[in-house]
Amino acid sequence: MAWLAAALALSFTGCQKEDALTPGKGHVSGQYASMQDFYDQNRPAIWSYAVNATTGGTFSTPQGTTVTVPANAFTDPSGNPVSGSVTVRFQDIYKKSDMLFSQMPTSTASGPLNSGGQFFIKAEQNNAGLVLAPGKKIVIGQPASLTGGVDSGMTAFVAVPDSMEAGYEWVPAPYDTLYPSMNSYVYNLYGLNSNGTWSNCDNPYPFASFPQTTLTLSSSSNLSAFNYQIDAWLIFTNQNAGIHLYLDNNSFQYIYAPLGFQCTAVIMGVRDGKLFACFQPVTITSNTNVNFTLTEMSTADFKTRLDALN
């Protein structure tokens, strides 16, 4: 097997963090111009890897995700084969805190999902996006230990634009496949968008068998006093799931809340450059209405409290 190790060493060169997406770059840490600025300063890094397009190669991320690119994997969007060095940009998300900071909830159009790991992947050459050649697949190994062990109910999902709001929602992958191995999930990626692709290892069944109700989060004060977008998330207990909610008339609603589940409502806002937040434990009962109050909070305190929910 020495020849294989040598081939991989030649076909893959080291990784580097994406400078443009490094948390805090170009900002004053802890001071925010908007909610989007809050996300941008604190989101997990995207890493970049150099892969030889002709021979392919394998790389591993700092979290232990393995990505195997086959030989002659890429074409340009017009179908022309690509040779030489290709940059593969990759981000893997396993923790609920990373879901929030990446603005990548685990939700479909009709309810939550339990995630075994999300990832973003984009291939490019000379700053132009690439696609997969016909019949080629990229194999992603996702460590199951990062999400509580192997769950045989996990299947492949891909992200599509949310039909009702800004952002994404997940749908079953039309072409990709996924299967659990002894200690990981093996995701076979057959479709790669030239602008990049978000994929997810998910199980909808822990939530799907429960009746749904409406959960409302209502502010104790007038939220119009805040000059920028205010966001809310539901971070579920004992499930690797986080749901992004949208403000509507001084409150947030989620109409697909599964009865009986426990979660924490995390509400965030920015005013005068400062972060305001609330962490409110919730047990979902029929038509639950939860009142919340935003108080000023440091970024460090926010992260500590959010990490405790992972």
N, C-alpha and C positions, 0 to 999 in steps of 0.2 A: 504493500500500500504506500510505499515511499513515493512512488511516482505520482499518486493522487495528491498527497500533501504538497509536493513540489508544484504540481499544476495549479492547485488552488492558491498557493503563495504567489504564483506569477499572474494569476488572473484577477486577483483582488488586492488592492492596496488599502491602507488604513483609512479610518474614518475621522471625520471632524464635525464639530458642532456647527450648525448653521448660524453664522454670526448675525445675520439679519433677524433671526428669530430667537436669539439668545435672550432669556428673560432679563429685563431691565436695561437692555442696550439702548442708548439714546434717550433715556428717561431719568428723572430724579426718583430714586427708589422710594416707594411709599407715598408719592404724590401723584394724583390721577386727574387727568383732564376729563375723563368720561368713564363709563362702565367698560367700553371696549378697550380703553387704555389700561384699565385694571387687568383685564384678561391678557392683553398683549404683554404686559410686564411680567406676568406670573406663569404663563403657559409653559409646559414642558418643551424641551429642546427637540428640534428636528435634526437628525444626523445625516451626514452625506457620506457616501461610499463610492469608490471608483471600481468599476467592474469592466473587464475586457469583454466587449460585445461578442467577439468571435468564439472565445473559449468558455465564457461564463465564469461562475465562481460562487463561493459561499461566504457570507459574513455573519457575525453575531453582534447583537446590540448590547449596550451596557446592562440591560435587564435580562439578557439571556435568550431573546428571540433569535432564531436562526433563519436566514433567508438564502435560498439556493436558486441561482439564476442559471438556466441551461445555456448551452452554446447556441449562438445565432438566434438569440431570443427576441431581438428588437427590430422593428422597422420604423420609418417615419410614418406620419398619418396617411401618406400617399401609397404606402406599401413598399417603399424602397428599402432593401436591407441596410443595416447599420453595422459598421465595423469600428475598431478603435476603442478608446476609453469612453465609457458611459457613466454619468453620475446618477446614482440611485439615492434619492432622498427618502428617509424612512423615519417614522415616529410610531412607537408602540405605547399603548395605554392599557394599564391593568388596574390601577387604583381609582377609586371613586373621586378622590381629590384631583387627579389628573384629568378625569372626564370633565369636571367642572371647569378647570382652568383652560382646557382645550376647547370648551364649548361643544362637546360631543356627548350628548346624553344617550341613554340606552332606551330609546322609545320607538315604537312603531306608530302608525296612524290610529291604532286601537288599544294601546296599552304598553306596559313596560316590558323590558327584556332583562334577563340575567346574563351578564357578559363574562366570557372566558378570555377576553382580550380584544382590543381594537387596534387597528394599525392603518397608517397612511403611507402610501408608496407612490413615488413618481420617478420616472426615468427620463433623462434628458441628455442631450449632446449639443454643445454650443448654444446653450440656453433655449433650445427647442425641444418641446415635449415629444416623447416616443410612445409607441404602442407595442403590444406583444405580436409577434409573428404568428400566423395561423398554426394551430396545433401545439404551440408552446405554452408552458405553464411555469409560474414561479411558485416554489414550495416554501411556505412559512411555517416554522415550528414554534408554537406558543407554549411556554412552560405552564403546565396546569397548577403547579405549586404556588404560583402567584395569585391564584383566584380560588384556592381552597381544595384543589385536587380535581381529578378527572370526573367530568359529568358526561355520561353517555348521551344526554339529550341535546348537546350542543350541535348547532348547524351553522352554515355559512350565511351571512347577511352582508349586504352592501348598502352604503348611504346614498340617498337621493334627496334633492331639495324638498324641504317641508312644504306640503301643499297649502298650508294655512298661514304659516309664519316664516320669518327669516330663519335660516339654519337648515338642519338635516333631520331626516327620520330614516329608520332602517327598514329594508324590505328583504325577503329571502333572495339570495343570490341566484340569478337565472342560470349561470354556467359554472360557478365555482363549486367545489366540493370540500367537505371537511370530515375528518374522522379522528376519534380519540386513539392515542397510542397508550403505552404503559404509563407515561408521566407527562404527556403533552398532547396538544391538539395539532394535527397536521392539516394546514389550510392550503388547498390547491387553487391558485389564482390564475384563471384563464382569461380574464378581461382586465385591461389596464388602460385607463383614460389618459390621453396626452396631457391633461391638466392635473393628473394625479387621481388616485382612487382611495376611498375610505372603505375598509372592510371590517367585519366584526364576527367573532365567534360567540354565538348567542343561544340561549335556551328560553323560549317564551312560556314554557309550560308551568314553571313555579307560580306565575301570575294568572295564566289564562283560565285556570280551573276555579278561580274565586269570583264571586259577584263583584261588580264595579259600582262605585258611587261617585258623587261629586265632592271634592275637597276644595274648600275656599280658604285662602289666607287673606285676612283683612287688616289693613293698617289702622292703628289707633290715632294716626294723625294724617293730615292732608299731604299726600305724596307729591302733589304738584309743586311743593316747595323745593323739590330736588330738580336741578337744572338738566340732568342727564338721565339716561335710561336706568331704571331700577330692575334688577333681575331676582328671580327666586328659583331655587332648586329643591327637589325632594331627594334626599339621600337615604336609601333604604337600609334598614338594619337586617343583617344576616342574608342579604342578597347583594351581589355586585352590580348595583343598579343605581342610576341617577337620572332624574327627569328634570328638564328645563321648563319653567313656566313663564308665561308672559303676562304683563300688567294690563288690566282692563278695568277702567273706572275705579281706581284706588284699591283694587284687590287682584289676587291671582286665583285662577281656578284650574283644577285638573279633573276632567269628567270621567277619566278612566282609572280612578284610584281603586286599588283592590282592597276589599273589605278585610279587616282583621290584621293587616300588615302594620308594622311599626316603621317609622322613618323620622328623619329630622328635616324640618323646613329650614333652609339656609337662604336668608334674604339679604341682598347687598344693594347699596346705593352709594353714589359719589356726589359730594357737594363741597364746593370751594376747595377742591383738590384733596379732600379727606374721604376716607372710607368709613361708611356706616354699615352695620350689619346686625343680624339677629340669628341665633341658633335656637329653634323651637322644636322640642321633641313632640311627635304626633303619633297617636294610635288611630288608624283610620276606621271610623265608624260611619254609620249611615249619614250622609250629607254633613260631614264634619265642617265646622267653621272655626278657624283658629285666628285669634287676634295677635298681632305682633307689633313690637316697637323697635325701631332702628336706633342704635346708639353708636357713637363714634368708637372705632376699634382700630388698633394698629394692624398692619399687615402680618406681623409676626404672630400676634395673638390669633388672628383669623386663621392662619395656616395651621397653628397648633390645634385649634379646635376642629378644623376640617380634617386634619390628619387622623384625629381620634375616631373619626367616622369610617375610616378605611376598613 
